[in-house]
Every structure is written in C-alpha cells, then in structure tokens.
Amino acid sequence: SDEQKQILKQLVEDGPDPDTDGVVRWRCVDLKRVVRDRFGIDLSEVSLGRVLKQLGFSRISARPQHPMQDPEAIATFKKTSPQWSRRS
C-alpha cells in the first residue's frame, strides 16, 4: 500500500541501525527481510528493487577497496605533474 511504501522510503532514507538491523548499509536482501518482518509481505529482491526505483532510489555501489591498502603507499606512487605543465 502507499502507507507501507512511505514507511519503506523513510526507513531507507534513515539508513540501518547496526545494533538492531545488523548491517551498516541497506542491500535488497536486507530490506527484503525487514519488509517480511514488519509488513508480512514476501517480495523477491527484483520486485523490491522495482518498488525502490518507484520511490526514487537508484542503485549505488561503493568502489571496492582492498582491506590491506596502505594510504602512505598510495600517496608515494600517486602521479603528479610538474608545475610548468599545469599552467594553461
């Protein structure tokens, strides 16, 4: 229903609570579980994605990052241009 969609929209905008929801960001599989528990509706992940798209949300994924990545090594090997080539 429209009321349930508005509750879902607010839930997504507020984001998950790691203590109660057990996740740090929403995925469709996590939202599917929440919708089933709160509303008693068992949607597929594809159907839930369609509902989220209707509510104005889009799929966004973060760029992967290696867990052992060293920020100092990145700064050391970062490409920099000489001053004379930066001028127009």
C-alpha positions in Angstrom: 0.0 0.0 0.0 1.0 3.6 -0.2 1.4 3.9 3.5 3.8 0.9 3.6 5.8 2.4 0.7 6.2 5.7 2.6 7.4 3.8 5.7 9.9 1.9 3.5 11.0 5.1 1.9 11.6 6.7 5.4 13.4 3.5 6.5 15.8 3.6 3.5 16.4 7.4 3.9 17.2 7.0 7.7 19.6 4.1 7.0 20.1 1.0 9.0 21.0 0.9 12.7 24.0 -1.5 13.0 22.9 -2.6 16.5 19.3 -3.5 15.7 19.5 -4.3 12.0 22.9 -5.9 12.0 24.0 -4.1 8.8 25.8 -0.9 8.0 24.2 -0.3 4.7 21.0 -1.5 3.1 21.0 -4.2 0.4 17.9 -5.6 -1.2 18.3 -8.9 0.7 18.4 -7.0 4.0 15.4 -4.8 3.1 13.5 -8.0 1.9 13.9 -9.4 5.5 12.7 -6.1 7.1 9.7 -5.9 4.8 8.8 -9.5 5.6 9.2 -8.9 9.3 7.3 -5.6 9.5 4.6 -6.0 6.9 4.3 -9.8 6.4 4.9 -9.4 2.7 7.4 -11.7 1.0 8.8 -9.9 -2.0 11.6 -11.0 -4.3 14.7 -8.9 -4.4 13.9 -7.9 -8.0 10.4 -6.8 -7.0 11.8 -4.9 -4.0 14.2 -3.2 -6.4 11.3 -2.1 -8.6 9.5 -0.6 -5.6 12.6 1.3 -4.5 13.0 2.6 -8.1 9.4 3.8 -8.0 10.2 5.6 -4.7 13.0 7.5 -6.4 16.0 5.5 -5.3 18.8 4.2 -7.5 21.4 1.5 -7.1 24.7 2.8 -5.9 27.7 0.7 -5.0 30.9 1.8 -3.5 34.2 1.4 -5.2 35.9 -1.7 -3.8 39.0 -1.2 -1.7 41.5 -3.8 -0.6 41.4 -4.2 3.3 45.2 -4.2 3.5 45.5 -1.0 1.4 48.3 1.4 2.6 47.4 5.1 2.3 51.0 6.1 2.5 52.0 3.9 -0.4 49.2 5.4 -2.5 50.4 8.9 -1.8 54.0 7.8 -2.6 53.1 6.4 -6.0 50.5 9.0 -7.0 51.2 10.5 -10.3 51.8 14.3 -10.2 52.6 16.6 -13.0 55.3 19.2 -12.8 54.3 22.8 -12.1 55.1 24.0 -15.7 52.7 21.6 -17.2 49.7 22.6 -15.0 49.6 26.1 -16.5 47.2 26.7 -19.4 
